[in-house]
Amino acid sequence: MMGPFEDRTALVTGAGRGIGRAVAVELARAGARTVLMARSQDELAESARLVRAAGGEALVVQGDLSRPDRISDLLGGARDDLGDVDVLVNNAGVVWPLGPSAAVDAAEWAAAIDVNLVSAATLTFALLPGMLSRKWGRIVNVSSGVAERPTSMIGANAYATAKAALEAHTVNLAAEVAGSGVTVNAFRPGRVDTAMQTWIRERDPEEIGAALHEQFTDYHRAGLISPEESARSLVSRLPGDATGQTWKASDPV
């Protein structure tokens, strides 16, 4: 039985681990040829192994999305192997810098915005013309519940700012390309058991703020969902024609 993404190519950023890896594997199960983009070669190699074990084809593109100005070079270097990208999942993200904003380095804040927001938009703008010319494409920007409740993560100003802006970008772009065959949606993955969650719990409470540290420790105690569960929620929605929406992993499909 053919999957919904048979003969489609999907590019997933932050695919070296966690949600990105799980999304790539799920897309492979749905028939997609999968392009894995992340920084760590070792993590990418493991993700590629899992994609192939799921019956998919994997292409690895190693690159650092903290430099959006180099994204065209990343894509250009792999253009012959990439072919046409039909599905883009902008998943790469960072939660740093954490702590009181008065103590945050402005350059580090801007670098986080580059990873969480600018790189997603840059990749989208690079791949969008091809999707529009083929009259079919699926773009998903992985967001966070903090976009709806910016006060829920005091001490994570860059992260909250970027995710809120990412959702505004999503809805605006979806309206722009409505009726073209290209859909643009945001996805809030829920509280997922990822390295990001672990990293926050391992920070010094005095460095990031005791309330933020306690908050994420409580999330862990209460129970986190798996990356695979979150990924299934995302991928199951992708074949449809809905656009300009914010999907939540917790919502019924």
N, C-alpha and C positions, 0 to 999 in steps of 0.2 A: 504493500500500500504506500502510495506516494505521500510525503509530508507536505504541509502547506507552503514550505519554502524550497521545494525542489527546484533546482536550476537557478536559485537566487544566491547572491553573495552577501554575507552580513559581516560588518566590521564592528567589533566590540572593543572599547578602550577600557583600560584598567582590567584587562583580561587575565592578568597573571595570577590572581587569587580571588577569593571571596565571591561577591555577587557577580563580578565580571566573568570570572571563570565559569560559574554555574550557568550564567546566561549563554555563554558560548557553547557549552555542552548541550544545553536544552535546544538551542537553535540547530545544532548539528543533528540532534534527534528528530527535529522537524524538517530535515532535509537540506538545510543551508550549507553552503560552502563558507567556512568561517575564517575570518581574518582576525588575528589576536594581536592587540597592540598594548604594550606596557613597557616599563623600564627594565625589569629584571629578566635577563636571559634564562636563568635557571627556572624561575617561576613560569615563564612563557613555555619553556620546554615541557614542563609537567602539564600545563593546560592543554598544549597540543596533543600530548599523549592521551589525555582523557577525552578530548574531542574525537580523536581517531578510534579510541576504544568504543565510543558511542556510535561509530559507523560513519563519522564525518571526515571531511577534508579540512586540514588546518594549514593556514599560512601565517607565519610569525613575522611581525614588524616591531622591532625593538626601537623605542624612542621615548624621549622625555617630553611630556606635554606641558611642562612648566615654561617651555619656550614656544608659544604659539606661532612666532615668526618663522619657525623651522618646520612647521607641519607640512607645508607644500613640498619641502625637500624630502620629508619622510614618505609622503605619498608618491612623489615623483620617482624616488629610488625603487619603489616596488610596483610602479604603474603597470609594467608588462605582466606581472604575476597577479596583480589585483583584479584587473579587468573592471567591469562595471560593478559598483557597490549599490545594492538595492536596499539594504537595511543598515542603519547606523544606530548603535546604542552608545550614547555618550555616558559612560559610567565612571570614568576616572575622576577621582576626587581626593582632597586632603582636608583634614579637620583642623590642622594647625593654621596659624598660631593660636594658642589658648592662653587665657589669663586676662587680667585687667587691660582694657584698651589703652589706658594712659602709659602702660609699660610695653606695649607691642611695638615692634620695629615696623615702620611704615613700609619698608621694602619687602619684608616678609609677608605683610598683609596683602600687598599688591601681587606678590608671587602666588599666593593662595587663590586670589581672584583669577589670575591667569589660568591656573589648573582647573578650577571648578567651573568657570564661566567662559572665559575668552577662548580656551582651547576647544570647548564644545561648539561654540559658534563658528570658530574658524574651520573646523572639520566639516561642519554642516554646510557652510557656504562653499567649500571646495567640492563637495559631493552633490549638492543640490542641483546644479545645472544638468548633470547626467540623469538624475531621477526625473526632472521635469521633462527632459527631451524624450524619455522612455514612457512617460505618463504613469509611472508607478514608483513608489518609494515609501519607506517607513523609517521615521526618525523618532527616537525616544531619548529624552534627557532624564537621567536618574537624579532625582531631587531628594528631598527630605521633608519630614513633617515640620521642621523648623521654619520652612517657608511660610507655612500657615500660622505658626505661633513663634515669631521671632524671639519672644521673651523666654522661650522654653530652654534656651541654651545660653545663659548669661556667661560671658567670658569666651564666646566663640563668635565674635563679631564678623570676622571675615567669612566664615562658613555660612552664617545666617544671611549675610548680605548677598553672597554669591548664589545661594539656592533660591532666594526670593527673586533675584534678577533672572535666574535661569528659567523660572516658571513664567515670568513676564515675557521673556524672549520666546518661549515655547508657544504661548497663546497668541502672541502677535504674529509670529511666523506662520502658524497654522491658518490664521485668518487671511494672510497674504496669499498663500498657495491653495486655498480652499477650492475644490473642484478640479484640481490638476491631476489627481491620482496619487499625490504625495500627502501622507498624513504626518502630523507632528504632535507628539504627546509627551507629557511628563509622567514620571513614575516615582512614587514614594515607596521605598522597599520595606518599610517597617523597621522594627528593632531586630537587626540581624546579627548573628554571631560571626563577627568579622575581626580582622586584625585591627581595624580602626577602633572598634569598641574596646578591645584588649589594650591598645595603646593608651587610650584615655584613662582606663582604670589603673594603669601602671604609672601614670604621672604623679608627681608630688602634689598633694592637695594644696599646699601653700603656693605652689607655682601656678596652678590653673584655677584655683578657687575651690574651697572646700565643698561648696554647694554643688558645683558641676561634677566634681569627683564622686560625691555621694550619690548624685542622681544616676550616673552611669553604673555605679556599683549596685544600686537598687535594681536597675534594669536587668543586670546579670542575674541577680538573685531571683527575680521574678520569672526569668526564663526568656531566652532569645530564640527567634525562629532561625532556621538554617538558611544558608544562601540558596540552596536548591529549592526550598519551598518558595522563597521570594522570586527566584528566577522563573519558576513555572507559572506564577501569577502574571509576570510581565509577558512572557513569550506567548501564553495562551490568548492574550488580547491583540497581539500584533497583526494577525491576518485580517482583522476587521477594518472597516472604513472610518471608524470614529477618529475624530481629530480635534485638537484644541482642548483635550481633556487632561485632568490630573488623575491618574490611576493610583489606587492604593492597594498594597499587597493584601491588606485585611479585608478588602471589599470582595463580595462574591463575583465570580466571573460570569 
